[in-house]
């Protein structure tokens, strides 16, 4: 069974970019509901002792398990998103990852523009990701609870573009939220 992971910062540590009120709803209500619902759905089933990644891969594309996939995907995506941000984050990644980004996208600025356009163009609820696969780095978007790990991709950073992630702070200005994420919040992994 799954428990909510602790945030890697206090709920007010990302202010003024993401408010404590947003975290109270996003983390304390939305994410909690995904964890609680997933636990109810897998109780007493073959999935009960699997990891999130194992559950997602086992149920992906199987209509009879759509509810399990939706909740497992959302738990994974949110947990990844919490760690994709940090206080005093933003800007360019470390030299090794920056070099890979420049080789793949031409420049960091070209990457940021493509990442932002991908996140903005996600119709409705979903996510934008920088992922790695056997062909290198790429930017993708996923709808609803879909997640890169269901497709054999390794997420590097991810941004939640469901309205509950930004609406209290940015209303309908998704573009502003994405700019803030890249410039002030993103927590690049050390690779």
PyMOL commands that place a pseudoatom at each C-alpha (Angstrom):
pseudoatom trace, name=CA, resn=UNK, resi=1, chain=A, elem=C, hetatm=0, pos=[0.000, 0.000, 0.000]
pseudoatom trace, name=CA, resn=UNK, resi=2, chain=A, elem=C, hetatm=0, pos=[1.123, 3.522, -0.704]
pseudoatom trace, name=CA, resn=UNK, resi=3, chain=A, elem=C, hetatm=0, pos=[1.576, 6.551, 1.520]
pseudoatom trace, name=CA, resn=UNK, resi=4, chain=A, elem=C, hetatm=0, pos=[1.844, 10.173, 0.522]
pseudoatom trace, name=CA, resn=UNK, resi=5, chain=A, elem=C, hetatm=0, pos=[5.478, 11.151, 0.172]
pseudoatom trace, name=CA, resn=UNK, resi=6, chain=A, elem=C, hetatm=0, pos=[6.553, 14.208, 2.108]
pseudoatom trace, name=CA, resn=UNK, resi=7, chain=A, elem=C, hetatm=0, pos=[7.172, 17.306, 0.060]
pseudoatom trace, name=CA, resn=UNK, resi=8, chain=A, elem=C, hetatm=0, pos=[10.906, 17.992, -0.323]
pseudoatom trace, name=CA, resn=UNK, resi=9, chain=A, elem=C, hetatm=0, pos=[10.242, 21.549, 0.963]
pseudoatom trace, name=CA, resn=UNK, resi=10, chain=A, elem=C, hetatm=0, pos=[7.661, 23.330, 3.110]
pseudoatom trace, name=CA, resn=UNK, resi=11, chain=A, elem=C, hetatm=0, pos=[4.354, 24.288, 1.492]
pseudoatom trace, name=CA, resn=UNK, resi=12, chain=A, elem=C, hetatm=0, pos=[5.305, 27.960, 1.535]
pseudoatom trace, name=CA, resn=UNK, resi=13, chain=A, elem=C, hetatm=0, pos=[8.917, 27.557, 0.352]
pseudoatom trace, name=CA, resn=UNK, resi=14, chain=A, elem=C, hetatm=0, pos=[8.070, 28.131, -3.320]
pseudoatom trace, name=CA, resn=UNK, resi=15, chain=A, elem=C, hetatm=0, pos=[6.291, 31.432, -2.717]
pseudoatom trace, name=CA, resn=UNK, resi=16, chain=A, elem=C, hetatm=0, pos=[5.747, 33.803, -4.411]
pseudoatom trace, name=CA, resn=UNK, resi=17, chain=A, elem=C, hetatm=0, pos=[5.782, 31.449, -7.412]
pseudoatom trace, name=CA, resn=UNK, resi=18, chain=A, elem=C, hetatm=0, pos=[3.502, 28.729, -6.025]
pseudoatom trace, name=CA, resn=UNK, resi=19, chain=A, elem=C, hetatm=0, pos=[1.437, 29.667, -2.998]
pseudoatom trace, name=CA, resn=UNK, resi=20, chain=A, elem=C, hetatm=0, pos=[0.911, 27.655, 0.145]
pseudoatom trace, name=CA, resn=UNK, resi=21, chain=A, elem=C, hetatm=0, pos=[-2.807, 27.714, -0.680]
pseudoatom trace, name=CA, resn=UNK, resi=22, chain=A, elem=C, hetatm=0, pos=[-2.115, 25.977, -3.994]
pseudoatom trace, name=CA, resn=UNK, resi=23, chain=A, elem=C, hetatm=0, pos=[-0.102, 23.291, -2.193]
pseudoatom trace, name=CA, resn=UNK, resi=24, chain=A, elem=C, hetatm=0, pos=[-2.839, 22.850, 0.399]
pseudoatom trace, name=CA, resn=UNK, resi=25, chain=A, elem=C, hetatm=0, pos=[-5.242, 21.934, -2.397]
pseudoatom trace, name=CA, resn=UNK, resi=26, chain=A, elem=C, hetatm=0, pos=[-2.863, 20.332, -4.885]
pseudoatom trace, name=CA, resn=UNK, resi=27, chain=A, elem=C, hetatm=0, pos=[-0.812, 18.238, -2.452]
pseudoatom trace, name=CA, resn=UNK, resi=28, chain=A, elem=C, hetatm=0, pos=[-3.247, 18.021, 0.461]
pseudoatom trace, name=CA, resn=UNK, resi=29, chain=A, elem=C, hetatm=0, pos=[-6.402, 17.246, -1.498]
pseudoatom trace, name=CA, resn=UNK, resi=30, chain=A, elem=C, hetatm=0, pos=[-5.751, 16.197, -5.120]
pseudoatom trace, name=CA, resn=UNK, resi=31, chain=A, elem=C, hetatm=0, pos=[-2.606, 14.119, -4.582]
pseudoatom trace, name=CA, resn=UNK, resi=32, chain=A, elem=C, hetatm=0, pos=[-3.986, 12.653, -1.338]
pseudoatom trace, name=CA, resn=UNK, resi=33, chain=A, elem=C, hetatm=0, pos=[-7.118, 11.558, -3.171]
pseudoatom trace, name=CA, resn=UNK, resi=34, chain=A, elem=C, hetatm=0, pos=[-5.059, 9.756, -5.847]
pseudoatom trace, name=CA, resn=UNK, resi=35, chain=A, elem=C, hetatm=0, pos=[-3.061, 7.900, -3.169]
pseudoatom trace, name=CA, resn=UNK, resi=36, chain=A, elem=C, hetatm=0, pos=[-6.171, 6.963, -1.164]
pseudoatom trace, name=CA, resn=UNK, resi=37, chain=A, elem=C, hetatm=0, pos=[-8.123, 5.865, -4.243]
pseudoatom trace, name=CA, resn=UNK, resi=38, chain=A, elem=C, hetatm=0, pos=[-5.229, 3.791, -5.590]
pseudoatom trace, name=CA, resn=UNK, resi=39, chain=A, elem=C, hetatm=0, pos=[-4.929, 1.995, -2.249]
pseudoatom trace, name=CA, resn=UNK, resi=40, chain=A, elem=C, hetatm=0, pos=[-8.666, 1.165, -2.283]
pseudoatom trace, name=CA, resn=UNK, resi=41, chain=A, elem=C, hetatm=0, pos=[-8.497, -0.087, -5.875]
pseudoatom trace, name=CA, resn=UNK, resi=42, chain=A, elem=C, hetatm=0, pos=[-5.513, -2.397, -5.358]
pseudoatom trace, name=CA, resn=UNK, resi=43, chain=A, elem=C, hetatm=0, pos=[-6.419, -3.752, -1.905]
pseudoatom trace, name=CA, resn=UNK, resi=44, chain=A, elem=C, hetatm=0, pos=[-6.581, -7.550, -2.087]
pseudoatom trace, name=CA, resn=UNK, resi=45, chain=A, elem=C, hetatm=0, pos=[-5.521, -7.673, -5.747]
pseudoatom trace, name=CA, resn=UNK, resi=46, chain=A, elem=C, hetatm=0, pos=[-2.444, -8.924, -7.563]
pseudoatom trace, name=CA, resn=UNK, resi=47, chain=A, elem=C, hetatm=0, pos=[-1.229, -5.279, -7.635]
pseudoatom trace, name=CA, resn=UNK, resi=48, chain=A, elem=C, hetatm=0, pos=[-1.217, -4.768, -3.867]
pseudoatom trace, name=CA, resn=UNK, resi=49, chain=A, elem=C, hetatm=0, pos=[2.502, -5.459, -3.366]
pseudoatom trace, name=CA, resn=UNK, resi=50, chain=A, elem=C, hetatm=0, pos=[3.826, -3.974, -6.617]
pseudoatom trace, name=CA, resn=UNK, resi=51, chain=A, elem=C, hetatm=0, pos=[5.717, -0.705, -6.989]
pseudoatom trace, name=CA, resn=UNK, resi=52, chain=A, elem=C, hetatm=0, pos=[4.004, 2.219, -8.732]
pseudoatom trace, name=CA, resn=UNK, resi=53, chain=A, elem=C, hetatm=0, pos=[6.099, 1.614, -11.832]
pseudoatom trace, name=CA, resn=UNK, resi=54, chain=A, elem=C, hetatm=0, pos=[5.194, -2.085, -11.897]
pseudoatom trace, name=CA, resn=UNK, resi=55, chain=A, elem=C, hetatm=0, pos=[1.488, -1.302, -11.525]
pseudoatom trace, name=CA, resn=UNK, resi=56, chain=A, elem=C, hetatm=0, pos=[1.569, 1.312, -14.285]
pseudoatom trace, name=CA, resn=UNK, resi=57, chain=A, elem=C, hetatm=0, pos=[3.329, -1.043, -16.705]
pseudoatom trace, name=CA, resn=UNK, resi=58, chain=A, elem=C, hetatm=0, pos=[1.050, -3.977, -15.807]
pseudoatom trace, name=CA, resn=UNK, resi=59, chain=A, elem=C, hetatm=0, pos=[-2.241, -2.129, -16.348]
pseudoatom trace, name=CA, resn=UNK, resi=60, chain=A, elem=C, hetatm=0, pos=[-1.372, 0.305, -19.150]
pseudoatom trace, name=CA, resn=UNK, resi=61, chain=A, elem=C, hetatm=0, pos=[-3.672, -0.087, -22.143]
pseudoatom trace, name=CA, resn=UNK, resi=62, chain=A, elem=C, hetatm=0, pos=[-6.050, -2.500, -20.381]
pseudoatom trace, name=CA, resn=UNK, resi=63, chain=A, elem=C, hetatm=0, pos=[-9.519, -0.939, -20.194]
pseudoatom trace, name=CA, resn=UNK, resi=64, chain=A, elem=C, hetatm=0, pos=[-10.576, -3.116, -17.265]
pseudoatom trace, name=CA, resn=UNK, resi=65, chain=A, elem=C, hetatm=0, pos=[-7.817, -1.509, -15.178]
pseudoatom trace, name=CA, resn=UNK, resi=66, chain=A, elem=C, hetatm=0, pos=[-8.244, 2.095, -16.337]
pseudoatom trace, name=CA, resn=UNK, resi=67, chain=A, elem=C, hetatm=0, pos=[-9.132, 3.378, -12.862]
pseudoatom trace, name=CA, resn=UNK, resi=68, chain=A, elem=C, hetatm=0, pos=[-6.021, 1.763, -11.389]
pseudoatom trace, name=CA, resn=UNK, resi=69, chain=A, elem=C, hetatm=0, pos=[-3.872, 3.203, -14.197]
pseudoatom trace, name=CA, resn=UNK, resi=70, chain=A, elem=C, hetatm=0, pos=[-5.342, 6.685, -13.753]
pseudoatom trace, name=CA, resn=UNK, resi=71, chain=A, elem=C, hetatm=0, pos=[-4.659, 6.800, -10.035]
pseudoatom trace, name=CA, resn=UNK, resi=72, chain=A, elem=C, hetatm=0, pos=[-1.246, 5.082, -10.168]
pseudoatom trace, name=CA, resn=UNK, resi=73, chain=A, elem=C, hetatm=0, pos=[-0.180, 7.388, -12.993]
pseudoatom trace, name=CA, resn=UNK, resi=74, chain=A, elem=C, hetatm=0, pos=[-1.305, 10.451, -11.093]
pseudoatom trace, name=CA, resn=UNK, resi=75, chain=A, elem=C, hetatm=0, pos=[0.491, 9.343, -7.919]
pseudoatom trace, name=CA, resn=UNK, resi=76, chain=A, elem=C, hetatm=0, pos=[3.709, 8.792, -9.888]
pseudoatom trace, name=CA, resn=UNK, resi=77, chain=A, elem=C, hetatm=0, pos=[3.372, 12.013, -11.896]
pseudoatom trace, name=CA, resn=UNK, resi=78, chain=A, elem=C, hetatm=0, pos=[2.697, 14.155, -8.838]
pseudoatom trace, name=CA, resn=UNK, resi=79, chain=A, elem=C, hetatm=0, pos=[5.537, 12.641, -6.836]
pseudoatom trace, name=CA, resn=UNK, resi=80, chain=A, elem=C, hetatm=0, pos=[7.858, 13.332, -9.757]
pseudoatom trace, name=CA, resn=UNK, resi=81, chain=A, elem=C, hetatm=0, pos=[6.507, 16.872, -10.109]
pseudoatom trace, name=CA, resn=UNK, resi=82, chain=A, elem=C, hetatm=0, pos=[7.132, 17.690, -6.424]
pseudoatom trace, name=CA, resn=UNK, resi=83, chain=A, elem=C, hetatm=0, pos=[10.793, 16.810, -6.982]
pseudoatom trace, name=CA, resn=UNK, resi=84, chain=A, elem=C, hetatm=0, pos=[10.963, 18.718, -10.286]
pseudoatom trace, name=CA, resn=UNK, resi=85, chain=A, elem=C, hetatm=0, pos=[10.793, 21.950, -8.285]
pseudoatom trace, name=CA, resn=UNK, resi=86, chain=A, elem=C, hetatm=0, pos=[12.873, 23.507, -5.532]
pseudoatom trace, name=CA, resn=UNK, resi=87, chain=A, elem=C, hetatm=0, pos=[13.271, 26.853, -3.789]
pseudoatom trace, name=CA, resn=UNK, resi=88, chain=A, elem=C, hetatm=0, pos=[15.705, 29.064, -5.716]
pseudoatom trace, name=CA, resn=UNK, resi=89, chain=A, elem=C, hetatm=0, pos=[15.524, 26.723, -8.685]
pseudoatom trace, name=CA, resn=UNK, resi=90, chain=A, elem=C, hetatm=0, pos=[15.247, 27.524, -12.334]
pseudoatom trace, name=CA, resn=UNK, resi=91, chain=A, elem=C, hetatm=0, pos=[17.682, 28.335, -15.067]
pseudoatom trace, name=CA, resn=UNK, resi=92, chain=A, elem=C, hetatm=0, pos=[20.081, 26.060, -16.849]
pseudoatom trace, name=CA, resn=UNK, resi=93, chain=A, elem=C, hetatm=0, pos=[21.037, 22.563, -15.673]
pseudoatom trace, name=CA, resn=UNK, resi=94, chain=A, elem=C, hetatm=0, pos=[24.528, 21.311, -14.819]
pseudoatom trace, name=CA, resn=UNK, resi=95, chain=A, elem=C, hetatm=0, pos=[27.148, 21.211, -17.568]
pseudoatom trace, name=CA, resn=UNK, resi=96, chain=A, elem=C, hetatm=0, pos=[26.663, 17.547, -18.533]
pseudoatom trace, name=CA, resn=UNK, resi=97, chain=A, elem=C, hetatm=0, pos=[22.894, 17.788, -18.964]
pseudoatom trace, name=CA, resn=UNK, resi=98, chain=A, elem=C, hetatm=0, pos=[23.192, 21.232, -20.553]
pseudoatom trace, name=CA, resn=UNK, resi=99, chain=A, elem=C, hetatm=0, pos=[25.546, 19.775, -23.167]
pseudoatom trace, name=CA, resn=UNK, resi=100, chain=A, elem=C, hetatm=0, pos=[23.035, 17.015, -23.947]
pseudoatom trace, name=CA, resn=UNK, resi=101, chain=A, elem=C, hetatm=0, pos=[20.228, 19.579, -24.238]
pseudoatom trace, name=CA, resn=UNK, resi=102, chain=A, elem=C, hetatm=0, pos=[22.317, 21.763, -26.545]
pseudoatom trace, name=CA, resn=UNK, resi=103, chain=A, elem=C, hetatm=0, pos=[23.220, 18.767, -28.718]
pseudoatom trace, name=CA, resn=UNK, resi=104, chain=A, elem=C, hetatm=0, pos=[19.571, 17.681, -28.962]
pseudoatom trace, name=CA, resn=UNK, resi=105, chain=A, elem=C, hetatm=0, pos=[17.804, 21.050, -29.258]
pseudoatom trace, name=CA, resn=UNK, resi=106, chain=A, elem=C, hetatm=0, pos=[20.492, 23.459, -30.516]
pseudoatom trace, name=CA, resn=UNK, resi=107, chain=A, elem=C, hetatm=0, pos=[20.600, 25.654, -27.425]
pseudoatom trace, name=CA, resn=UNK, resi=108, chain=A, elem=C, hetatm=0, pos=[19.077, 25.890, -23.973]
pseudoatom trace, name=CA, resn=UNK, resi=109, chain=A, elem=C, hetatm=0, pos=[16.885, 28.744, -25.232]
pseudoatom trace, name=CA, resn=UNK, resi=110, chain=A, elem=C, hetatm=0, pos=[15.571, 26.546, -28.075]
pseudoatom trace, name=CA, resn=UNK, resi=111, chain=A, elem=C, hetatm=0, pos=[14.856, 23.774, -25.561]
pseudoatom trace, name=CA, resn=UNK, resi=112, chain=A, elem=C, hetatm=0, pos=[12.991, 26.182, -23.249]
pseudoatom trace, name=CA, resn=UNK, resi=113, chain=A, elem=C, hetatm=0, pos=[10.903, 27.506, -26.143]
pseudoatom trace, name=CA, resn=UNK, resi=114, chain=A, elem=C, hetatm=0, pos=[9.965, 23.988, -27.298]
pseudoatom trace, name=CA, resn=UNK, resi=115, chain=A, elem=C, hetatm=0, pos=[9.243, 22.834, -23.733]
pseudoatom trace, name=CA, resn=UNK, resi=116, chain=A, elem=C, hetatm=0, pos=[6.985, 25.848, -23.149]
pseudoatom trace, name=CA, resn=UNK, resi=117, chain=A, elem=C, hetatm=0, pos=[5.165, 25.377, -26.471]
pseudoatom trace, name=CA, resn=UNK, resi=118, chain=A, elem=C, hetatm=0, pos=[4.616, 21.701, -25.690]
pseudoatom trace, name=CA, resn=UNK, resi=119, chain=A, elem=C, hetatm=0, pos=[3.230, 22.485, -22.230]
pseudoatom trace, name=CA, resn=UNK, resi=120, chain=A, elem=C, hetatm=0, pos=[0.988, 25.270, -23.544]
pseudoatom trace, name=CA, resn=UNK, resi=121, chain=A, elem=C, hetatm=0, pos=[-0.349, 23.119, -26.376]
pseudoatom trace, name=CA, resn=UNK, resi=122, chain=A, elem=C, hetatm=0, pos=[-1.430, 20.255, -24.099]
pseudoatom trace, name=CA, resn=UNK, resi=123, chain=A, elem=C, hetatm=0, pos=[-5.167, 20.510, -24.629]
pseudoatom trace, name=CA, resn=UNK, resi=124, chain=A, elem=C, hetatm=0, pos=[-7.017, 20.197, -21.350]
pseudoatom trace, name=CA, resn=UNK, resi=125, chain=A, elem=C, hetatm=0, pos=[-5.381, 18.421, -18.447]
pseudoatom trace, name=CA, resn=UNK, resi=126, chain=A, elem=C, hetatm=0, pos=[-1.975, 16.820, -18.632]
pseudoatom trace, name=CA, resn=UNK, resi=127, chain=A, elem=C, hetatm=0, pos=[1.765, 17.105, -18.331]
pseudoatom trace, name=CA, resn=UNK, resi=128, chain=A, elem=C, hetatm=0, pos=[4.856, 18.204, -20.251]
pseudoatom trace, name=CA, resn=UNK, resi=129, chain=A, elem=C, hetatm=0, pos=[8.118, 16.323, -19.844]
pseudoatom trace, name=CA, resn=UNK, resi=130, chain=A, elem=C, hetatm=0, pos=[11.755, 16.238, -20.786]
pseudoatom trace, name=CA, resn=UNK, resi=131, chain=A, elem=C, hetatm=0, pos=[12.462, 12.528, -21.132]
pseudoatom trace, name=CA, resn=UNK, resi=132, chain=A, elem=C, hetatm=0, pos=[15.241, 10.237, -22.177]
pseudoatom trace, name=CA, resn=UNK, resi=133, chain=A, elem=C, hetatm=0, pos=[14.926, 7.075, -24.215]
pseudoatom trace, name=CA, resn=UNK, resi=134, chain=A, elem=C, hetatm=0, pos=[17.142, 4.976, -26.466]
pseudoatom trace, name=CA, resn=UNK, resi=135, chain=A, elem=C, hetatm=0, pos=[17.218, 7.851, -28.995]
pseudoatom trace, name=CA, resn=UNK, resi=136, chain=A, elem=C, hetatm=0, pos=[18.284, 10.551, -26.545]
pseudoatom trace, name=CA, resn=UNK, resi=137, chain=A, elem=C, hetatm=0, pos=[16.390, 13.466, -25.063]
pseudoatom trace, name=CA, resn=UNK, resi=138, chain=A, elem=C, hetatm=0, pos=[12.980, 14.594, -26.213]
pseudoatom trace, name=CA, resn=UNK, resi=139, chain=A, elem=C, hetatm=0, pos=[10.110, 16.749, -25.076]
pseudoatom trace, name=CA, resn=UNK, resi=140, chain=A, elem=C, hetatm=0, pos=[6.709, 15.111, -24.846]
pseudoatom trace, name=CA, resn=UNK, resi=141, chain=A, elem=C, hetatm=0, pos=[3.286, 15.815, -23.442]
pseudoatom trace, name=CA, resn=UNK, resi=142, chain=A, elem=C, hetatm=0, pos=[0.895, 13.351, -21.867]
pseudoatom trace, name=CA, resn=UNK, resi=143, chain=A, elem=C, hetatm=0, pos=[-2.821, 13.733, -21.295]
pseudoatom trace, name=CA, resn=UNK, resi=144, chain=A, elem=C, hetatm=0, pos=[-4.602, 13.164, -18.025]
pseudoatom trace, name=CA, resn=UNK, resi=145, chain=A, elem=C, hetatm=0, pos=[-2.785, 10.438, -16.010]
pseudoatom trace, name=CA, resn=UNK, resi=146, chain=A, elem=C, hetatm=0, pos=[-0.573, 9.141, -18.801]
pseudoatom trace, name=CA, resn=UNK, resi=147, chain=A, elem=C, hetatm=0, pos=[3.070, 8.991, -17.823]
pseudoatom trace, name=CA, resn=UNK, resi=148, chain=A, elem=C, hetatm=0, pos=[6.394, 8.511, -19.628]
pseudoatom trace, name=CA, resn=UNK, resi=149, chain=A, elem=C, hetatm=0, pos=[7.198, 5.313, -17.752]
pseudoatom trace, name=CA, resn=UNK, resi=150, chain=A, elem=C, hetatm=0, pos=[4.206, 3.607, -19.397]
pseudoatom trace, name=CA, resn=UNK, resi=151, chain=A, elem=C, hetatm=0, pos=[6.047, 4.156, -22.693]
pseudoatom trace, name=CA, resn=UNK, resi=152, chain=A, elem=C, hetatm=0, pos=[9.511, 3.045, -21.604]
pseudoatom trace, name=CA, resn=UNK, resi=153, chain=A, elem=C, hetatm=0, pos=[10.812, 6.594, -21.243]
pseudoatom trace, name=CA, resn=UNK, resi=154, chain=A, elem=C, hetatm=0, pos=[12.780, 8.013, -18.324]
pseudoatom trace, name=CA, resn=UNK, resi=155, chain=A, elem=C, hetatm=0, pos=[11.457, 11.366, -17.085]
pseudoatom trace, name=CA, resn=UNK, resi=156, chain=A, elem=C, hetatm=0, pos=[14.050, 14.048, -16.357]
pseudoatom trace, name=CA, resn=UNK, resi=157, chain=A, elem=C, hetatm=0, pos=[11.722, 16.929, -15.483]
pseudoatom trace, name=CA, resn=UNK, resi=158, chain=A, elem=C, hetatm=0, pos=[7.967, 17.232, -15.608]
pseudoatom trace, name=CA, resn=UNK, resi=159, chain=A, elem=C, hetatm=0, pos=[5.450, 20.024, -15.199]
pseudoatom trace, name=CA, resn=UNK, resi=160, chain=A, elem=C, hetatm=0, pos=[1.834, 19.586, -14.197]
pseudoatom trace, name=CA, resn=UNK, resi=161, chain=A, elem=C, hetatm=0, pos=[-0.440, 21.609, -16.483]
pseudoatom trace, name=CA, resn=UNK, resi=162, chain=A, elem=C, hetatm=0, pos=[-3.713, 20.491, -14.945]
pseudoatom trace, name=CA, resn=UNK, resi=163, chain=A, elem=C, hetatm=0, pos=[-5.462, 23.690, -13.872]
pseudoatom trace, name=CA, resn=UNK, resi=164, chain=A, elem=C, hetatm=0, pos=[-5.346, 22.737, -10.188]
pseudoatom trace, name=CA, resn=UNK, resi=165, chain=A, elem=C, hetatm=0, pos=[-1.532, 23.055, -10.363]
pseudoatom trace, name=CA, resn=UNK, resi=166, chain=A, elem=C, hetatm=0, pos=[-1.597, 26.776, -11.128]
pseudoatom trace, name=CA, resn=UNK, resi=167, chain=A, elem=C, hetatm=0, pos=[-5.105, 28.254, -11.256]
pseudoatom trace, name=CA, resn=UNK, resi=168, chain=A, elem=C, hetatm=0, pos=[-5.191, 29.792, -7.763]
pseudoatom trace, name=CA, resn=UNK, resi=169, chain=A, elem=C, hetatm=0, pos=[-1.954, 31.662, -8.499]
pseudoatom trace, name=CA, resn=UNK, resi=170, chain=A, elem=C, hetatm=0, pos=[-2.118, 32.268, -12.266]
pseudoatom trace, name=CA, resn=UNK, resi=171, chain=A, elem=C, hetatm=0, pos=[-5.798, 31.832, -13.223]
pseudoatom trace, name=CA, resn=UNK, resi=172, chain=A, elem=C, hetatm=0, pos=[-5.867, 31.008, -16.950]
pseudoatom trace, name=CA, resn=UNK, resi=173, chain=A, elem=C, hetatm=0, pos=[-2.258, 32.129, -17.556]
pseudoatom trace, name=CA, resn=UNK, resi=174, chain=A, elem=C, hetatm=0, pos=[-0.677, 28.709, -18.067]
pseudoatom trace, name=CA, resn=UNK, resi=175, chain=A, elem=C, hetatm=0, pos=[2.090, 30.361, -20.074]
pseudoatom trace, name=CA, resn=UNK, resi=176, chain=A, elem=C, hetatm=0, pos=[3.148, 32.465, -17.058]
pseudoatom trace, name=CA, resn=UNK, resi=177, chain=A, elem=C, hetatm=0, pos=[3.234, 29.367, -14.836]
pseudoatom trace, name=CA, resn=UNK, resi=178, chain=A, elem=C, hetatm=0, pos=[5.477, 27.564, -17.330]
pseudoatom trace, name=CA, resn=UNK, resi=179, chain=A, elem=C, hetatm=0, pos=[7.852, 30.558, -17.489]
pseudoatom trace, name=CA, resn=UNK, resi=180, chain=A, elem=C, hetatm=0, pos=[8.056, 30.646, -13.689]
pseudoatom trace, name=CA, resn=UNK, resi=181, chain=A, elem=C, hetatm=0, pos=[8.692, 26.898, -13.586]
pseudoatom trace, name=CA, resn=UNK, resi=182, chain=A, elem=C, hetatm=0, pos=[11.624, 27.144, -16.005]
pseudoatom trace, name=CA, resn=UNK, resi=183, chain=A, elem=C, hetatm=0, pos=[13.077, 30.395, -14.664]
pseudoatom trace, name=CA, resn=UNK, resi=184, chain=A, elem=C, hetatm=0, pos=[12.506, 30.102, -10.915]
pseudoatom trace, name=CA, resn=UNK, resi=185, chain=A, elem=C, hetatm=0, pos=[11.520, 26.588, -9.843]
pseudoatom trace, name=CA, resn=UNK, resi=186, chain=A, elem=C, hetatm=0, pos=[12.886, 23.763, -11.963]
pseudoatom trace, name=CA, resn=UNK, resi=187, chain=A, elem=C, hetatm=0, pos=[15.079, 21.346, -10.030]
pseudoatom trace, name=CA, resn=UNK, resi=188, chain=A, elem=C, hetatm=0, pos=[17.421, 19.831, -12.579]
pseudoatom trace, name=CA, resn=UNK, resi=189, chain=A, elem=C, hetatm=0, pos=[18.696, 16.348, -11.691]
pseudoatom trace, name=CA, resn=UNK, resi=190, chain=A, elem=C, hetatm=0, pos=[22.422, 15.857, -11.261]
pseudoatom trace, name=CA, resn=UNK, resi=191, chain=A, elem=C, hetatm=0, pos=[23.352, 13.530, -14.123]
for i in range(1, 191): cmd.bond("trace and resi %d" % i, "trace and resi %d" % (i + 1))
show_as sticks, trace
zoom trace
